[in-house]
């Protein structure tokens, strides 16, 4: 076996992963005194994991304390492992102290989750005021997300509405407005069957009057940033477009002769997504986001009542978008916001809850898109 430190560390990690725990400890032990704190700390962390798997919890705790003491970029992992072991041993006060040490050294992206753990431990030990302060700190770590895609979509809708009104000779407050852009882009089954495919998408960016666009953009401003924070910029853009397409595809399937336009299909998709996610996941969000999500069920019911009681509203657009958003929420957990279940880790630092790979997430979105393409094909065949 070579004495080159990096190769020795890699070999020890390989043995650890393979389950040859005693051999891993033997290989790694000479590295614990290495002058480089990065190598020494990594060796102690791995030894701690091996001893934990060997049911030597006292030895594991000692190794993690050594990893924390070596300093370097992995010292916070040592303190976090120490804290987790103290929790398992029932030493909650000592666990809080260790988590605080981890928090001082952790990367910024990890501090919100650590603050949340400290908050729970403070609550368990009767420190309610300090616990609330830590919970607020944890939520604040995820409360400054910049919803660029939401703002861009709102800007595009408003710009298109203003230009369409200007080209059409004026903007209506509550009447049936719409100019040449609306005429060329609204959703209509027979027009789509005649080859005007763009209507399946452009219809989601057109509005009849000020009240129409104001209601939709307010709903998007309210829910868009939260869902964008949960799924990230790229995935949110994909979700929004798929929900818009879902509403328009259902429209040409079930009401092909009824013209429709507006962003409400995509908005209902966000409602459906928010409803499913808020019921299935325990997300670490700020108080404003949590307050909005707590109302999504009531808002959804009220909007569905309006959809089916007020004439000239495209119920197919609303329901189609709602279905697509709900399905995406069922299939894919948010990728950009931590959850209570996803923040706990094994002693080696790996996440206990496995995340869906980017390839599988992309495949899921492609599957939804394929279903919408199939629905469009069926609608066109019916009209042919």
GIPEZI-V356590 format. One record per backbone hydrogen bond with DSSP energy under -0.5 kcal/mol. CO is the residue of the C=O (numbers start at 1). NH is the residue of the N-H. Records with the same first field share a line. If there is no record, write none. Layout:
BEGIN
CO = NH ; NH
END
This chain:
BEGIN
4 = 8
5 = 9
6 = 10
7 = 11
8 = 12
9 = 13
10 = 14
11 = 15
12 = 16
13 = 17
14 = 18
15 = 19 ; 20
16 = 19
19 = 21
20 = 24
21 = 25
22 = 26
23 = 27
24 = 28
25 = 29
26 = 30
28 = 31 ; 32
29 = 32
30 = 33
31 = 34
35 = 37
36 = 40
37 = 41
38 = 42
39 = 43
40 = 44
41 = 45
42 = 46
43 = 47
44 = 48
45 = 49
46 = 50
47 = 51
48 = 52
49 = 53
50 = 54
51 = 56
52 = 55
55 = 57
56 = 60
57 = 61
58 = 62
59 = 63
60 = 64
61 = 65
62 = 66
63 = 67
64 = 68
65 = 69
66 = 70
67 = 71
68 = 71
72 = 75
74 = 77 ; 78
75 = 79
76 = 80
77 = 81
78 = 82
79 = 83
80 = 84
81 = 85
82 = 86
83 = 87
84 = 88
85 = 89
86 = 91
87 = 90
90 = 92
91 = 95
92 = 96
93 = 97
94 = 98
95 = 99
96 = 100
97 = 101
98 = 102
99 = 103
100 = 104
101 = 105
102 = 105 ; 106
107 = 110 ; 111
108 = 111 ; 112
110 = 114
111 = 115
112 = 116
113 = 117
114 = 118
115 = 119
116 = 120
117 = 121
118 = 122
119 = 123
120 = 124
121 = 125
122 = 127
123 = 126
126 = 128
127 = 131
128 = 132
129 = 133
130 = 134
131 = 135
132 = 136
133 = 137
134 = 138
135 = 139
136 = 140
137 = 141
138 = 141
139 = 142
140 = 143
145 = 147
146 = 148
147 = 151
148 = 152
149 = 153
150 = 154
151 = 155
152 = 156
153 = 157
154 = 158
155 = 159
156 = 160
157 = 161
158 = 162
159 = 163
160 = 164
161 = 165
162 = 166
163 = 167
164 = 168
165 = 169 ; 170
166 = 169
172 = 210
173 = 211
175 = 177
179 = 183
180 = 184
181 = 185
182 = 186
187 = 260
188 = 192
189 = 193
190 = 194
191 = 196
192 = 195
195 = 197
196 = 199
197 = 200
198 = 201 ; 202
199 = 203
201 = 204
202 = 205
203 = 206 ; 262
208 = 177
209 = 213
210 = 214
211 = 215
212 = 216
213 = 217
214 = 218
215 = 219
216 = 220
217 = 221
218 = 222
219 = 223
220 = 224
223 = 227
224 = 228
225 = 229
226 = 230
227 = 231
228 = 232
230 = 336 ; 337
231 = 235
232 = 236
233 = 237
234 = 238
235 = 239
236 = 240
237 = 241
238 = 242
239 = 243
240 = 244
241 = 245
242 = 246
243 = 247
244 = 248
245 = 249
246 = 250
247 = 251
248 = 252
249 = 253
250 = 254
251 = 255
255 = 258
256 = 189 ; 190
257 = 259
260 = 187
262 = 265
263 = 267
264 = 268
265 = 269
266 = 270
267 = 271
268 = 272
269 = 273
270 = 274
271 = 275
272 = 276
273 = 277
274 = 278
275 = 279
276 = 280
277 = 281
281 = 283
282 = 340
283 = 285
286 = 290
287 = 291
288 = 292
289 = 293
290 = 294
291 = 295
292 = 295
293 = 296
295 = 299
296 = 300
297 = 301
298 = 302
299 = 303
300 = 304
301 = 305
302 = 306
303 = 307
304 = 308
305 = 309
306 = 309 ; 310
309 = 311
310 = 313
313 = 315
314 = 318
315 = 319
316 = 320
317 = 321
318 = 322
319 = 323
320 = 324
321 = 325
322 = 326
323 = 327
324 = 328
325 = 329
326 = 330
327 = 331
328 = 332
338 = 284
339 = 343
340 = 343
344 = 352 ; 353
346 = 349
350 = 346
352 = 354
357 = 361
358 = 362
359 = 363
360 = 364
361 = 365
362 = 366
363 = 367
364 = 368
365 = 369
366 = 370
367 = 371
368 = 372
369 = 373
370 = 374
371 = 375
372 = 376
373 = 377
374 = 378
375 = 379
376 = 380
377 = 381
378 = 382
379 = 383
380 = 384
END
